Amino acid sequence: KDTIDFPDFDKVDFRIAKIIKAEHVEGADKLLRLELDIGLETRQVFAGIKSAYDPASLVGRMTVMVANLAPRKMRFGVSEGMVLAAGPGGSEIFLLSPDEGATVGMKVK
């Protein structure tokens, strides 16, 4: 990937989010629908993590999301952000989690 300047990086709004609902998306091979609490509001995000996570295991979990990503209309609905994960894909997807003490809506710096 190309190098970016700090002002470009600083445009990204990373937030601590709590997964309050997670479910399979009918007709989707890779997606789970997540409902995320980011403090002042909730967001719906479609995440390609189905191969690595059972939806029930995600409820209540804290993660990191990109809160200012433009909404994306998908076949299944509108995705209003993106959760951060690492790994090559398949069953090796690792959702990022903040350290204990981070709270819902907290800005990641």
Buried (B, 14 or more C-beta within 10 A) or exposed (E): EEEEEEEEEEEEBBBBBBBBBBEEBEEBEBBBBBBBBBBEEBBBBBBBBBEBBEBEEBBEBBBBBBBEBEEEEEEBEEBBBBBBBEEEEEEEBEBBEBEEEEEBBBEBE
